[in-house]
Amino acid sequence: MAKDYYKILGVGKGATTEDIKKAYKRLARQYHPDNKETGSEEKFKEINEAAAVLADQEKRGQYDQFGDADAFKRSSGFSGFDFGNFGSEDFASFDFGDIFDRFFGGGFSGGYSAQRQRGRDLRAEIEVSLHEVASGITKSLVVAKMDACSRCGGTGAQPGSDAVRCPDCHGSGMLKQARRTPFGIFATSSPCRRCGGNGEVVAHPCEMCDGTGQLEKEKRIQVKIPAGVEEGMKLRVPGEGEAGERGAPAGDLYIIVHVKEDEAFTRKGDDVYVEAKVSVIQAILGDEIEVPALEGTAVLKMPPGTQPETLFRMKGRGLPSLQGYGQGSEYVRIKVEVPKSLTKRQKELLREFAEAGKDKGLFRRMFE
């Protein structure tokens, strides 16, 4: 009877790689060579064979076309594994995690794409005023970083000289070696040390950067600070981090924004608060007063009888929303200033006012 790899692992045909991985891990530990139950050795061989096929997308696709293990083996030439040494080594000392990663880390697919390492991300800080937050601003920032060599353009090769295929890995970026394990002989791959996994080496290194493709330099960068930005907000400037390895993409620059405290305004979200000092007479009679605004000054109409600590709202005079729509408000808190000294005539007039009013004691306490 033909083997069914899905049934051996106890998973359905729609199982994900993660499902297969979990099933293999559970069964492999259940039927490992230290298990003395009858048939555990054969069962262990079966689950390893099933995992080797189903964990490899290419082999799994071929197996699904034929529907059974025998037809798949005849067509693909897959012959399983050599378990001749099975059980001859101490399983307790064997690195189970290593062989487990071989199945599900791409060890059976053999595919590797040599990639140069992307440049490192950088971090910088910038300070803006509340007035700059209100309008948005572009600021200049000097950043010290590893940048692409201007002579070789970041390739690391002398101009006119191209990189050549690595003689050690023959351009694959990987070196393969075989090792004998309790489960048979397994081929392993690791990045080539000579080319660093790039698959290429520089025959004639650039004289300016010694073949690294990078030089340390200071660069002036223009940073656009959006209106409405908040304290501690992080802005990303793509491609302004450090240069990548031999022409690989550069990293990004992340700007941490700090908003300076303002002498006049206090911020709460998109709203701002400010204090306005007025005289007793202005508070009593009402007045149009000039108050600080984020864009210069504004006129506030204060009605008669305004009480101390009254909070007036000036709609639309706050900070713009960072999302690009809406505007906060400016809140003006009234502070009534009581004069500390008066002329004789001023006192007489205020006494007359107090006598005419209902609360005669109020002005006596304030001005006598």
VOPAGU-2260 file (C-alpha; in pm, 1 decimal, decimal comma):
REM VOPAGU-2260
SITE   aa  ch    i         X         Y         Z
SITE  MET   A    0       0,0       0,0       0,0
SITE  ALA   A    1     142,4     338,5    -101,9
SITE  LYS   A    2     239,5     576,9     173,6
SITE  ASP   A    3      34,9     889,9     231,1
SITE  TYR   A    4     268,3    1154,2     371,2
SITE  TYR   A    5     -21,7    1366,7     495,7
SITE  LYS   A    6    -167,8    1074,3     694,2
SITE  ILE   A    7     176,2     984,9     831,5
SITE  LEU   A    8     205,8    1334,2     982,1
SITE  GLY   A    9    -162,3    1350,7    1069,5
SITE  VAL   A   10    -237,9    1669,1     872,8
SITE  GLY   A   11    -477,8    1756,8     591,7
SITE  LYS   A   12    -378,2    1838,9     234,1
SITE  GLY   A   13    -446,5    2204,8     298,3
SITE  ALA   A   14    -204,1    2213,8     592,5
SITE  THR   A   15      29,5    2511,8     614,0
SITE  THR   A   16     404,3    2480,8     664,1
SITE  GLU   A   17     349,7    2575,6    1027,9
SITE  ASP   A   18      92,8    2293,6    1066,9
SITE  ILE   A   19     338,1    2043,3     917,6
SITE  LYS   A   20     615,9    2176,2    1137,9
SITE  LYS   A   21     410,8    2130,2    1456,0
SITE  ALA   A   22     301,1    1779,2    1355,4
SITE  TYR   A   23     657,0    1673,7    1273,4
SITE  LYS   A   24     792,8    1807,9    1600,8
SITE  ARG   A   25     529,8    1621,6    1803,2
SITE  LEU   A   26     575,3    1288,9    1622,1
SITE  ALA   A   27     954,0    1305,6    1601,3
SITE  ARG   A   28     978,4    1337,5    1977,8
SITE  GLN   A   29     722,8    1062,3    2027,6
SITE  TYR   A   30     907,4     811,2    1807,6
SITE  HIS   A   31    1270,4     913,3    1860,1
SITE  PRO   A   32    1533,6     633,9    1885,2
SITE  ASP   A   33    1531,5     635,6    2265,6
SITE  ASN   A   34    1173,5     510,2    2251,8
SITE  LYS   A   35    1179,8     132,9    2307,4
SITE  GLU   A   36     830,1      63,6    2176,2
SITE  THR   A   37     800,0    -187,5    1893,3
SITE  GLY   A   38     789,9     -19,5    1553,6
SITE  SER   A   39     913,9     320,9    1673,9
SITE  GLU   A   40    1225,2     303,2    1455,8
SITE  GLU   A   41    1028,0     246,5    1135,1
SITE  LYS   A   42     772,7     506,9    1232,6
SITE  PHE   A   43    1051,3     758,0    1294,3
SITE  LYS   A   44    1190,6     694,3     946,1
SITE  GLU   A   45     845,0     746,5     794,3
SITE  ILE   A   46     778,2    1080,9     958,4
SITE  ASN   A   47    1122,9    1210,3     860,1
SITE  GLU   A   48    1064,5    1106,3     499,5
SITE  ALA   A   49     718,4    1265,6     499,9
SITE  ALA   A   50     848,0    1589,1     652,4
SITE  ALA   A   51    1135,5    1608,0     405,1
SITE  VAL   A   52     886,5    1608,3     119,0
SITE  LEU   A   53     601,1    1819,1     259,0
SITE  ALA   A   54     833,6    2085,1     406,4
SITE  ASP   A   55     978,4    2148,2      58,8
SITE  GLN   A   56     727,8    2337,9    -158,9
SITE  GLU   A   57     869,9    2199,9    -483,6
SITE  LYS   A   58     870,5    1837,2    -367,3
SITE  ARG   A   59     527,7    1880,1    -209,9
SITE  GLY   A   60     387,6    2008,8    -538,9
SITE  GLN   A   61     528,8    1707,1    -725,5
SITE  TYR   A   62     394,6    1469,4    -462,1
SITE  ASP   A   63      45,5    1625,9    -480,5
SITE  GLN   A   64      40,8    1569,3    -858,0
SITE  PHE   A   65      86,8    1193,5    -819,8
SITE  GLY   A   66    -110,4    1142,4    -500,1
SITE  ASP   A   67     103,4     866,4    -353,4
SITE  ALA   A   68     463,5     829,1    -238,1
SITE  ASP   A   69     564,5     546,4    -473,5
SITE  ALA   A   70     462,3     729,4    -790,3
SITE  PHE   A   71     629,5    1045,6    -662,0
SITE  LYS   A   72     958,2     862,6    -597,2
SITE  ARG   A   73     958,2     698,7    -939,8
SITE  SER   A   74     898,2    1028,7   -1113,1
SITE  SER   A   75    1124,5    1255,5    -909,7
SITE  GLY   A   76    1403,2    1014,7    -824,5
SITE  PHE   A   77    1353,7    1084,8    -454,0
SITE  SER   A   78    1480,0     785,6    -258,2
SITE  GLY   A   79    1433,5     895,3      97,4
SITE  PHE   A   80    1730,4     896,2     333,7
SITE  ASP   A   81    2008,5     665,5     429,7
SITE  PHE   A   82    1920,1     543,0     777,4
SITE  GLY   A   83    2198,8     284,0     784,2
SITE  ASN   A   84    2348,8     441,7    1093,1
SITE  PHE   A   85    2013,5     492,3    1255,4
SITE  GLY   A   86    2034,5     423,7    1626,2
SITE  SER   A   87    2414,2     375,3    1621,8
SITE  GLU   A   88    2478,6     710,8    1792,9
SITE  ASP   A   89    2369,0     849,1    2126,6
SITE  PHE   A   90    2045,4    1034,3    2051,5
SITE  ALA   A   91    2062,7    1229,7    2376,8
SITE  SER   A   92    2379,5    1404,1    2255,8
SITE  PHE   A   93    2240,2    1477,8    1911,2
SITE  ASP   A   94    2124,0    1830,4    1826,4
SITE  PHE   A   95    1756,1    1764,4    1754,2
SITE  GLY   A   96    1689,5    2134,6    1702,1
SITE  ASP   A   97    1954,2    2144,0    1429,4
SITE  ILE   A   98    1800,8    1866,8    1219,4
SITE  PHE   A   99    1453,8    2011,5    1285,0
SITE  ASP   A  100    1567,2    2343,9    1135,6
SITE  ARG   A  101    1710,7    2162,2     831,7
SITE  PHE   A  102    1364,3    2044,1     732,7
SITE  PHE   A  103    1186,2    2377,0     777,4
SITE  GLY   A  104    1463,6    2629,2     718,7
SITE  GLY   A  105    1498,4    2558,8     347,6
SITE  GLY   A  106    1763,2    2288,2     385,7
SITE  PHE   A  107    1588,7    2060,4     132,8
SITE  SER   A  108    1509,3    2320,7    -126,0
SITE  GLY   A  109    1870,2    2416,5    -182,6
SITE  GLY   A  110    1772,6    2764,9    -292,9
SITE  TYR   A  111    1968,7    3071,0    -182,5
SITE  SER   A  112    1967,0    3422,3    -309,4
SITE  ALA   A  113    2283,2    3617,0    -232,0
SITE  GLN   A  114    2187,3    3957,9    -104,3
SITE  ARG   A  115    2395,2    4252,4       0,4
SITE  GLN   A  116    2311,6    4395,4     337,5
SITE  ARG   A  117    2093,4    4705,2     352,5
SITE  GLY   A  118    2239,7    5010,7     523,6
SITE  ARG   A  119    2187,6    5078,2     892,8
SITE  ASP   A  120    1904,9    5308,7    1004,6
SITE  LEU   A  121    2007,7    5628,1    1184,5
SITE  ARG   A  122    1841,9    5839,8    1453,0
SITE  ALA   A  123    1860,1    6214,9    1504,3
SITE  GLU   A  124    1673,0    6477,3    1707,9
SITE  ILE   A  125    1541,4    6817,9    1610,4
SITE  GLU   A  126    1374,7    7101,6    1805,8
SITE  VAL   A  127    1094,8    7326,4    1683,2
SITE  SER   A  128     894,4    7611,2    1834,7
SITE  LEU   A  129     517,9    7609,7    1884,2
SITE  HIS   A  130     485,9    7879,1    1618,0
SITE  GLU   A  131     673,1    7652,3    1372,3
SITE  VAL   A  132     437,4    7368,7    1463,5
SITE  ALA   A  133     145,8    7593,6    1368,9
SITE  SER   A  134     268,6    7654,6    1015,8
SITE  GLY   A  135     500,7    7361,7     944,3
SITE  ILE   A  136     860,9    7421,7     846,1
SITE  THR   A  137    1155,7    7274,7     657,9
SITE  LYS   A  138    1470,7    7254,7     870,7
SITE  SER   A  139    1830,6    7178,5     783,1
SITE  LEU   A  140    2007,1    6900,7     972,2
SITE  VAL   A  141    2370,3    6785,6     950,5
SITE  VAL   A  142    2414,2    6410,0     992,0
SITE  ALA   A  143    2746,0    6223,7    1022,5
SITE  LYS   A  144    2717,0    5883,2     857,0
SITE  MET   A  145    2872,9    5621,3     633,2
SITE  ASP   A  146    2778,2    5726,9     281,5
SITE  ALA   A  147    2840,1    5569,1     -59,3
SITE  CYS   A  148    3191,9    5629,6    -187,1
SITE  SER   A  149    3182,5    5903,8    -447,5
SITE  ARG   A  150    3463,8    5744,8    -647,7
SITE  CYS   A  151    3326,2    5394,1    -695,2
SITE  GLY   A  152    2957,5    5474,0    -642,2
SITE  GLY   A  153    2939,5    5229,4    -351,3
SITE  THR   A  154    3045,6    4919,4    -547,9
SITE  GLY   A  155    3384,7    4894,5    -377,4
SITE  ALA   A  156    3556,3    4832,7    -711,5
SITE  GLN   A  157    3811,7    5060,7    -874,7
SITE  PRO   A  158    3642,2    5259,6   -1157,0
SITE  GLY   A  159    3667,5    5057,7   -1475,4
SITE  SER   A  160    3703,8    4733,7   -1281,1
SITE  ASP   A  161    3404,4    4508,7   -1223,9
SITE  ALA   A  162    3338,9    4261,7    -945,8
SITE  VAL   A  163    3406,7    3898,6   -1042,5
SITE  ARG   A  164    3243,1    3572,6    -946,7
SITE  CYS   A  165    3367,4    3436,3    -616,1
SITE  PRO   A  166    3603,4    3141,3    -684,5
SITE  ASP   A  167    3512,3    2966,8    -357,6
SITE  CYS   A  168    3134,5    2946,2    -398,9
SITE  HIS   A  169    3128,3    2995,0    -778,3
SITE  GLY   A  170    2889,2    3286,4    -746,2
SITE  SER   A  171    2622,3    3108,3    -540,9
SITE  GLY   A  172    2705,6    3288,9    -217,7
SITE  MET   A  173    2682,6    2957,7     -29,2
SITE  LEU   A  174    2920,6    2675,8      56,3
SITE  LYS   A  175    2777,8    2325,8      93,4
SITE  GLN   A  176    2905,3    2041,3     306,3
SITE  ALA   A  177    2775,1    1698,0     399,2
SITE  ARG   A  178    2752,3    1561,6     751,5
SITE  ARG   A  179    2659,4    1221,4     887,9
SITE  THR   A  180    2385,9    1218,6    1150,7
SITE  PRO   A  181    2186,7     948,8    1329,3
SITE  PHE   A  182    1921,2    1004,7    1060,4
SITE  GLY   A  183    2157,7     962,5     766,2
SITE  ILE   A  184    2372,9    1197,0     557,4
SITE  PHE   A  185    2249,0    1554,3     529,5
SITE  ALA   A  186    2387,5    1833,6     316,0
SITE  THR   A  187    2412,0    2172,3     485,5
SITE  SER   A  188    2476,9    2517,0     339,7
SITE  SER   A  189    2626,0    2830,9     491,1
SITE  PRO   A  190    2717,4    3175,7     352,9
SITE  CYS   A  191    3054,0    3189,3     183,1
SITE  ARG   A  192    3310,7    3359,3     406,9
SITE  ARG   A  193    3520,5    3491,7     121,4
SITE  CYS   A  194    3244,5    3693,9     -45,6
SITE  GLY   A  195    3017,6    3730,0     258,7
SITE  GLY   A  196    2733,6    3559,1      74,1
SITE  ASN   A  197    2736,5    3812,2    -212,5
SITE  GLY   A  198    2862,0    3568,4    -473,8
SITE  GLU   A  199    3111,1    3828,1    -598,1
SITE  VAL   A  200    3452,3    3956,4    -494,3
SITE  VAL   A  201    3626,9    4276,9    -593,4
SITE  ALA   A  202    3935,8    4205,4    -798,1
SITE  HIS   A  203    4067,8    4564,1    -785,2
SITE  PRO   A  204    3939,0    4746,8    -473,9
SITE  CYS   A  205    3862,4    5116,2    -490,8
SITE  GLU   A  206    4163,3    5314,7    -366,3
SITE  MET   A  207    3948,7    5578,1    -195,0
SITE  CYS   A  208    3735,0    5346,2      21,3
SITE  ASP   A  209    3964,4    5036,6      22,9
SITE  GLY   A  210    3692,5    4828,1    -138,3
SITE  THR   A  211    3428,4    4886,8     129,6
SITE  GLY   A  212    3215,1    5109,6     -93,7
SITE  GLN   A  213    3158,9    5345,5     200,9
SITE  LEU   A  214    3315,4    5661,7     340,9
SITE  GLU   A  215    3233,5    5852,7     658,0
SITE  LYS   A  216    3109,2    6201,7     585,7
SITE  GLU   A  217    2877,3    6475,4     705,3
SITE  LYS   A  218    2568,4    6542,2     498,9
SITE  ARG   A  219    2324,5    6831,6     523,1
SITE  ILE   A  220    1967,1    6704,4     496,7
SITE  GLN   A  221    1648,5    6907,0     454,9
SITE  VAL   A  222    1377,0    6776,9     688,1
SITE  LYS   A  223    1013,2    6874,0     632,2
SITE  ILE   A  224     834,3    6916,0     967,2
SITE  PRO   A  225     457,6    6889,8     911,5
SITE  ALA   A  226     216,8    7135,2    1072,2
SITE  GLY   A  227      61,2    6998,3    1390,6
SITE  VAL   A  228     355,9    6773,1    1481,5
SITE  GLU   A  229     360,9    6664,0    1845,2
SITE  GLU   A  230     633,6    6621,7    2106,8
SITE  GLY   A  231     831,1    6298,6    2065,2
SITE  MET   A  232     689,2    6221,6    1721,9
SITE  LYS   A  233     913,1    6017,7    1491,1
SITE  LEU   A  234     956,7    6121,7    1126,6
SITE  ARG   A  235    1107,4    5888,9     866,4
SITE  VAL   A  236    1335,7    6017,4     591,7
SITE  PRO   A  237    1376,9    5726,2     344,3
SITE  GLY   A  238    1725,4    5647,2     214,5
SITE  GLU   A  239    1909,1    5895,3     437,4
SITE  GLY   A  240    2054,5    5634,8     674,1
SITE  GLU   A  241    2391,9    5474,6     618,7
SITE  ALA   A  242    2489,7    5342,2     276,5
SITE  GLY   A  243    2422,5    4977,5     202,1
SITE  GLU   A  244    2686,3    4715,0     141,9
SITE  ARG   A  245    2847,2    4752,0    -202,1
SITE  GLY   A  246    2554,2    4923,3    -371,3
SITE  ALA   A  247    2274,8    4778,8    -156,2
SITE  PRO   A  248    1993,1    5019,1     -56,3
SITE  ALA   A  249    2069,9    5274,1     213,5
SITE  GLY   A  250    1897,2    5268,0     550,2
SITE  ASP   A  251    1647,9    5530,2     668,1
SITE  LEU   A  252    1688,9    5831,7     894,2
SITE  TYR   A  253    1443,1    5867,9    1182,1
SITE  ILE   A  254    1395,9    6217,5    1324,9
SITE  ILE   A  255    1265,7    6257,7    1681,4
SITE  VAL   A  256    1084,7    6592,4    1710,9
SITE  HIS   A  257    1095,5    6797,8    2031,6
SITE  VAL   A  258     862,5    7096,0    2073,3
SITE  LYS   A  259    1007,8    7378,9    2284,0
SITE  GLU   A  260     800,5    7521,0    2568,4
SITE  ASP   A  261     645,5    7855,3    2479,1
SITE  GLU   A  262     652,8    8155,8    2712,2
SITE  ALA   A  263     297,4    8262,2    2632,0
SITE  PHE   A  264     112,0    7948,9    2520,4
SITE  THR   A  265      34,4    7614,8    2680,3
SITE  ARG   A  266     -56,4    7332,1    2444,6
SITE  LYS   A  267    -322,6    7065,6    2495,8
SITE  GLY   A  268    -357,0    6858,1    2180,7
SITE  ASP   A  269    -453,4    7092,1    1898,1
SITE  ASP   A  270    -571,0    7364,0    2141,3
SITE  VAL   A  271    -355,8    7637,2    2295,7
SITE  TYR   A  272    -413,0    7838,6    2614,2
SITE  VAL   A  273    -297,0    8191,6    2689,3
SITE  GLU   A  274    -356,7    8447,1    2966,8
SITE  ALA   A  275    -469,4    8809,0    2911,6
SITE  LYS   A  276    -438,3    9075,2    3182,0
SITE  VAL   A  277    -709,9    9341,5    3198,7
SITE  SER   A  278    -795,3    9621,5    3438,7
SITE  VAL   A  279   -1091,9    9623,5    3672,5
SITE  ILE   A  280   -1255,9    9892,9    3460,3
SITE  GLN   A  281   -1214,3    9686,5    3142,4
SITE  ALA   A  282   -1366,2    9385,3    3314,9
SITE  ILE   A  283   -1660,6    9593,0    3441,0
SITE  LEU   A  284   -1733,3    9792,1    3127,3
SITE  GLY   A  285   -1616,1    9540,2    2868,4
SITE  ASP   A  286   -1358,3    9609,5    2601,2
SITE  GLU   A  287   -1190,2    9485,8    2283,4
SITE  ILE   A  288    -846,1    9364,6    2382,7
SITE  GLU   A  289    -548,1    9250,6    2181,5
SITE  VAL   A  290    -424,0    8901,4    2275,6
SITE  PRO   A  291    -125,1    8694,0    2157,1
SITE  ALA   A  292    -195,7    8453,5    1871,6
SITE  LEU   A  293      15,6    8186,7    1702,7
SITE  GLU   A  294      20,2    8402,6    1391,6
SITE  GLY   A  295      82,8    8741,7    1555,9
SITE  THR   A  296    -206,5    8894,6    1753,4
SITE  ALA   A  297    -585,1    8872,2    1758,3
SITE  VAL   A  298    -868,3    9092,1    1892,4
SITE  LEU   A  299   -1095,1    8951,2    2161,2
SITE  LYS   A  300   -1426,0    9122,2    2237,0
SITE  MET   A  301   -1476,6    9104,4    2613,6
SITE  PRO   A  302   -1834,5    9170,7    2729,2
SITE  PRO   A  303   -1922,3    9395,4    3027,6
SITE  GLY   A  304   -1911,5    9226,1    3363,7
SITE  THR   A  305   -1641,7    8975,5    3269,3
SITE  GLN   A  306   -1536,7    8784,8    3580,0
SITE  PRO   A  307   -1177,6    8695,7    3674,9
SITE  GLU   A  308   -1062,0    8356,2    3535,7
SITE  THR   A  309   -1325,4    8361,5    3261,9
SITE  LEU   A  310   -1212,8    8141,6    2970,8
SITE  PHE   A  311   -1295,0    8265,9    2621,0
SITE  ARG   A  312   -1269,9    8041,1    2317,5
SITE  MET   A  313   -1139,9    8168,2    1984,2
SITE  LYS   A  314   -1238,5    7894,7    1742,0
SITE  GLY   A  315    -995,6    7798,0    1464,8
SITE  ARG   A  316    -697,7    7983,1    1613,3
SITE  GLY   A  317    -526,3    7676,3    1757,9
SITE  LEU   A  318    -294,3    7425,3    1590,6
SITE  PRO   A  319    -378,0    7242,5    1267,3
SITE  SER   A  320    -460,9    6874,1    1292,0
SITE  LEU   A  321    -171,2    6648,2    1195,0
SITE  GLN   A  322    -414,8    6444,3     983,0
SITE  GLY   A  323    -455,5    6745,4     755,8
SITE  TYR   A  324    -808,4    6853,5     843,2
SITE  GLY   A  325    -953,1    7063,9    1122,3
SITE  GLN   A  326    -801,9    7330,1    1345,4
SITE  GLY   A  327    -783,3    7359,7    1722,1
SITE  SER   A  328    -893,6    7661,0    1926,5
SITE  GLU   A  329    -720,0    7928,7    2129,0
SITE  TYR   A  330    -848,5    7970,0    2483,6
SITE  VAL   A  331    -793,4    8303,8    2656,7
SITE  ARG   A  332    -805,8    8313,5    3037,3
SITE  ILE   A  333    -883,5    8657,0    3182,5
SITE  LYS   A  334    -665,5    8781,7    3466,4
SITE  VAL   A  335    -808,1    9095,9    3634,8
SITE  GLU   A  336    -536,9    9325,6    3768,9
SITE  VAL   A  337    -626,1    9529,2    4076,4
SITE  PRO   A  338    -424,4    9851,8    4100,5
SITE  LYS   A  339    -204,7    9880,5    4410,1
SITE  SER   A  340    -213,6   10262,2    4427,6
SITE  LEU   A  341    -469,0   10525,0    4321,0
SITE  THR   A  342    -476,0   10901,9    4297,4
SITE  LYS   A  343    -703,1   11102,6    4523,5
SITE  ARG   A  344    -939,7   11175,7    4235,6
SITE  GLN   A  345    -955,8   10809,2    4135,1
SITE  LYS   A  346   -1051,9   10713,6    4488,7
SITE  GLU   A  347   -1327,1   10975,9    4497,8
SITE  LEU   A  348   -1474,7   10848,3    4172,2
SITE  LEU   A  349   -1464,7   10489,9    4287,8
SITE  ARG   A  350   -1634,1   10579,9    4616,3
SITE  GLU   A  351   -1910,8   10748,9    4421,2
SITE  PHE   A  352   -1939,0   10435,7    4209,4
SITE  ALA   A  353   -1952,0   10218,1    4518,1
SITE  GLU   A  354   -2218,0   10436,2    4680,6
SITE  ALA   A  355   -2430,1   10410,0    4368,3
SITE  GLY   A  356   -2388,7   10033,8    4357,3
SITE  LYS   A  357   -2549,8    9761,0    4562,2
SITE  ASP   A  358   -2230,1    9619,6    4706,9
SITE  LYS   A  359   -2082,1    9924,5    4879,9
SITE  GLY   A  360   -1837,9    9721,5    5083,7
SITE  LEU   A  361   -1669,2    9568,9    4779,6
SITE  PHE   A  362   -1496,3    9882,7    4652,6
SITE  ARG   A  363   -1418,9   10004,2    5003,6
SITE  ARG   A  364   -1223,0    9681,8    5059,4
SITE  MET   A  365   -1051,1    9707,7    4721,4
SITE  PHE   A  366    -947,7   10073,5    4719,9
SITE  GLU   A  367    -935,3   10205,2    5074,8
